[in-house]
Amino acid sequence: MEEDVDRTHPLSSTQQGEHQLVATGQPAKRPHHAWMRSSTGDPSMTIRSLLSASLVLALACPLSASLQANTNSNQAFVTEASQAGATEVAIGKLAQAQATSADAKHIAAMIVKDHVQANETLAGIAKAKSLHVADAPGVEGKKSIADLQALQGDQFDRAFANIMVIDHQKAVAAFERASKTVTDPQLRGFAVETLPTLKSHLKMAQALEGKDGAASHPHAEMPPDRSDK
C-alpha cells in the first residue's frame, strides 16, 4: 500500500516537475506569464507595444508642459492688463472729480472711456478662454490712488499727470511685449489693437505734465534777458 503524500508541504515548481518526470516520463510544462504574451502568443509583440506606449508618454510630457506654459503666459498678460485697466479707470474718475485744470479733466474723461471699453473687450476674450480677469487695481495701483486722494489743487493735477505718464509707459511696454510673445491669437490681436490708444494717452499725459511743470515754474521756459546787450 502506497504511503499518503504529506499535503501540508506542497512541492515546489521544480520538485513538481521532477515528480511529473518520474511519474509520466514527460518534462513538466513551465507556466507562461500572461504579460509576456500578446494576443497572437508572440512575446515580442507585447514588448513592442510597451515600447510604443513609453514613446507616446515621453512625447506627451513635453507637449503638456508646453501647453501649460502657454496658458500661464496668456493668464499673466490678462492679469497685468486687467489690473492696469482697472487702475486707469479708477484714477481717471478721481481726476474728473478732483482735478482743477480743464486739460486734466478732459484727459481723465478720455482715459475712463477708452479703458472701460478695452476692459470689456479683454473680459470677453478671457471669459471664452476660461482666464481670470482682475476687477480691481493691483498693489501699485491702489497706492497711486491713495496718494492722489490725499492731494488737492495744482498738486493733484501735477501728480495725476506724472502717474499717467508712468502708468502708460509701463502699459505700452507690456502691450508691445504681449503683441510679440502671447501665444493666443485673440489676446495678441487685442494687444496690437489697443497699443495706439495707449500711446495716444501717453502723449497726452506727457503734454499735460509739461504744461503743469511750466505752470509751477513760470520762468523756467523764458529765454534770458538780453535787452542790455
C-alpha positions in Angstrom: 0.0 0.0 0.0 1.4 3.4 -1.0 2.1 5.9 1.7 0.0 9.1 1.7 1.8 12.2 0.5 2.2 14.9 3.1 -0.1 17.7 1.7 0.9 20.2 4.3 4.1 20.9 2.4 3.3 21.2 -1.3 6.1 20.5 -3.8 7.9 23.5 -5.3 7.5 24.0 -9.1 10.9 22.3 -9.6 10.0 19.4 -7.4 6.7 19.1 -9.2 8.5 19.0 -12.5 10.8 16.3 -11.2 7.9 14.4 -9.8 5.9 14.6 -13.0 9.0 13.5 -15.0 9.4 10.4 -12.8 5.7 9.7 -12.8 5.0 10.2 -16.5 8.3 10.2 -18.2 7.5 13.7 -19.7 9.0 17.0 -18.6 6.6 19.4 -16.8 5.4 22.4 -18.8 6.6 25.7 -17.5 3.9 28.3 -16.8 3.7 31.2 -19.3 3.5 34.7 -17.8 0.4 36.5 -19.2 2.2 39.8 -19.5 4.8 38.2 -21.9 2.1 37.0 -24.3 0.3 39.1 -26.9 -3.0 38.2 -28.5 -1.0 36.3 -31.1 1.1 34.5 -28.5 4.3 36.3 -29.6 6.1 37.9 -26.6 8.0 40.3 -28.9 4.7 41.9 -29.9 3.9 42.8 -26.3 7.4 44.2 -25.8 7.0 46.4 -28.9 3.6 47.5 -27.6 5.2 48.5 -24.3 8.0 50.4 -26.1 5.4 52.2 -28.2 3.4 53.3 -25.2 6.5 54.5 -23.5 7.4 56.6 -26.5 3.9 58.2 -26.6 4.1 59.1 -23.0 7.6 60.6 -23.5 6.3 62.7 -26.3 3.2 63.8 -24.4 5.0 65.1 -21.4 6.9 68.0 -23.2 3.7 68.8 -25.1 1.7 69.0 -21.9 4.4 71.2 -20.3 4.3 73.5 -23.4 0.6 73.9 -23.2 0.7 74.8 -19.6 3.4 77.4 -20.2 1.3 78.9 -22.9 -1.7 79.1 -20.6 0.4 80.7 -17.9 1.7 83.3 -20.4 -1.8 84.2 -21.5 -3.1 84.4 -17.9 -0.1 86.6 -16.9 -0.9 89.1 -19.6 -4.7 89.1 -18.8 -3.9 89.7 -15.2 -1.5 92.5 -15.9 -3.7 94.2 -18.5 -6.9 94.0 -16.5 -5.3 95.3 -13.3 -3.8 98.2 -15.2 -7.1 98.9 -16.9 -8.9 98.9 -13.6 -6.3 101.3 -12.2 -6.6 103.8 -15.1 -10.4 103.8 -14.8 -10.3 104.5 -11.0 -7.7 107.2 -11.3 -9.5 108.8 -14.3 -12.7 109.0 -12.3 -10.9 110.5 -9.4 -9.3 113.1 -11.6 -12.7 114.0 -13.1 -13.8 114.9 -9.6 -10.7 116.5 -8.1 -8.6 117.9 -11.0 -8.6 121.7 -11.3 -7.4 122.2 -14.9 -9.7 121.7 -17.9 -7.0 119.8 -19.7 -6.6 117.3 -16.8 -10.4 116.7 -16.6 -10.5 116.3 -20.4 -7.7 113.7 -20.4 -9.3 111.9 -17.4 -12.6 111.6 -19.2 -10.9 110.1 -22.3 -8.9 107.7 -20.2 -12.0 106.4 -18.4 -13.9 106.0 -21.7 -11.1 104.2 -23.6 -10.1 101.9 -20.7 -13.7 100.9 -19.9 -14.1 99.8 -23.5 -10.7 98.0 -23.5 -11.5 96.3 -20.2 -14.8 95.0 -21.6 -13.2 93.7 -24.7 -10.5 91.9 -22.7 -13.1 90.4 -20.3 -15.0 88.9 -23.2 -11.9 87.3 -24.7 -10.7 86.0 -21.3 -14.1 84.5 -20.4 -14.2 82.5 -23.7 -10.8 81.0 -22.8 -11.5 80.4 -19.0 -8.9 83.0 -18.0 -9.3 85.1 -14.8 -9.8 88.9 -15.2 -8.8 91.2 -12.3 -11.7 93.6 -11.5 -9.6 95.8 -9.2 -6.3 97.6 -9.3 -3.1 95.8 -8.1 -0.9 96.8 -5.2 0.9 99.6 -7.1 -2.4 100.9 -8.5 -4.0 101.1 -5.1 -1.0 103.0 -3.8 -1.2 105.5 -6.6 -4.9 106.1 -5.9 -4.3 106.6 -2.2 -1.5 109.1 -2.9 -3.8 111.1 -5.3 -6.7 111.1 -2.8 -4.5 113.0 -0.3 -3.8 115.8 -2.8 -5.7 118.8 -4.0 -5.5 121.7 -6.5 -2.3 122.1 -8.5 -0.6 119.3 -6.6 -3.2 116.9 -7.6 -3.0 117.9 -11.3 0.8 117.5 -11.4 0.7 114.2 -9.6 -2.1 112.9 -11.9 -0.1 113.9 -15.0 3.0 112.2 -13.6 1.2 109.0 -12.7 -0.4 108.8 -16.1 2.9 109.2 -17.8 4.5 106.4 -15.7 1.5 104.1 -15.9 1.2 104.4 -19.7 4.9 103.9 -20.3 4.6 100.6 -18.5 1.4 99.7 -20.3 2.9 100.5 -23.8 5.9 98.3 -22.9 3.7 95.5 -21.7 1.4 95.5 -24.7 4.3 95.7 -27.1 5.8 92.7 -25.5 2.5 90.8 -25.5 1.9 91.6 -29.2 5.0 89.5 -29.9 5.1 86.9 -27.2 1.5 86.0 -26.2 0.5 82.7 -27.8 -3.2 83.1 -28.1 -4.2 84.9 -31.4 -7.1 86.8 -29.9 -5.1 88.1 -27.0 -2.3 89.0 -29.2 -4.7 90.8 -31.5 -6.2 92.7 -28.6 -2.7 93.9 -27.6 -2.0 95.1 -31.1 -5.3 96.9 -31.4 -5.0 98.6 -28.0 -1.5 99.9 -28.4 -2.3 103.0 -30.5 -4.8 104.1 -27.8 -2.2 103.6 -25.0 0.4 105.6 -27.0 -2.1 108.4 -27.5 -2.8 108.5 -23.8 0.9 108.6 -23.1 1.5 111.6 -25.4 -1.4 113.5 -23.8 -0.2 112.8 -20.3 3.3 113.9 -21.3 1.9 117.1 -22.7 -0.1 117.7 -19.6 2.9 117.0 -17.4 4.9 119.6 -19.4 2.1 122.2 -19.0 1.8 121.6 -15.3 5.6 121.8 -14.9 5.7 125.1 -16.7 2.8 126.4 -14.7 4.6 125.5 -11.4 7.8 127.2 -12.7 6.6 130.1 -14.7 10.1 131.4 -15.5 11.6 128.0 -16.5 10.8 128.4 -20.2 11.6 132.1 -20.5 14.7 133.0 -22.5 17.5 135.1 -20.8 17.1 138.8 -20.8 19.4 140.2 -23.5 18.0 143.8 -23.6 21.2 145.3 -22.1 23.4 143.7 -24.8 
